[in-house]
């Protein structure tokens, strides 16, 4: 879990530096690792970052696919929560960023 998060943060630093080509393969691997860990929060954060890297490379359709997968993962978690927690997650920053991105 912590390696997934650390790798995502490193890749996000590459995105911030404009190194989309360096970040993309890191985030592809990070996304796969988050999926195998069944860790939804790491998955949706990784997919959001992966989409940003793909968009930076001009691969808009793939970016939209990554962002849509992130929203689907977030929605699956939301739907399993009690109403008060569902509302909190839906109003969270990551939820807002994802929904604005797509």
PENORZI-V782288 format. One record per backbone hydrogen bond with DSSP energy under -1.0 kcal/mol. NH is the residue of the N-H (numbers start at 1). CO is the residue of the C=O. E is the energy in kcal/mol with one decimal. If there is no record, write none. Layout:
[[NH/CO/E] [NH/CO/E]]
This chain:
[[5/1/-2.2] [6/2/-2.8] [7/3/-2.8] [8/4/-2.2] [9/5/-2.4] [10/6/-2.5] [11/7/-2.5] [12/8/-2.3] [13/9/-2.0] [14/10/-1.7] [15/11/-2.2] [16/12/-2.4] [17/13/-1.6] [18/15/-1.8] [19/14/-2.9] [20/18/-1.4] [23/19/-1.8] [24/20/-2.4] [27/23/-2.5] [28/24/-2.2] [29/25/-2.0] [30/26/-2.3] [31/27/-2.5] [32/28/-1.9] [33/29/-2.4] [34/30/-2.6] [35/31/-2.3] [36/32/-2.2] [37/33/-1.7] [39/34/-1.8] [43/39/-2.4] [44/40/-2.9] [45/41/-2.0] [46/42/-2.5] [47/43/-2.8] [48/44/-1.9] [49/45/-2.3] [50/46/-2.9] [51/47/-2.5] [52/48/-1.7] [53/49/-2.3] [54/50/-2.7] [55/51/-2.7] [56/52/-2.2] [57/53/-1.2] [58/55/-1.7] [59/54/-2.8] [60/58/-1.2] [63/59/-2.1] [64/60/-2.7] [65/61/-2.0] [66/62/-2.3] [67/63/-2.6] [68/64/-2.6] [69/65/-2.3] [70/66/-2.0] [71/67/-2.2] [72/68/-2.3] [73/69/-2.1] [74/70/-2.5] [75/71/-3.0] [76/72/-2.0] [77/73/-1.8] [78/74/-2.8] [79/75/-2.6] [80/77/-1.0] [81/78/-1.6] [86/82/-2.9] [87/83/-2.4] [88/84/-1.6] [89/85/-2.7] [90/86/-2.6] [91/87/-1.8] [92/89/-1.4] [96/92/-2.3] [97/93/-2.9] [98/94/-2.5] [99/95/-2.5] [100/96/-2.1] [101/97/-1.8] [102/98/-1.7]]
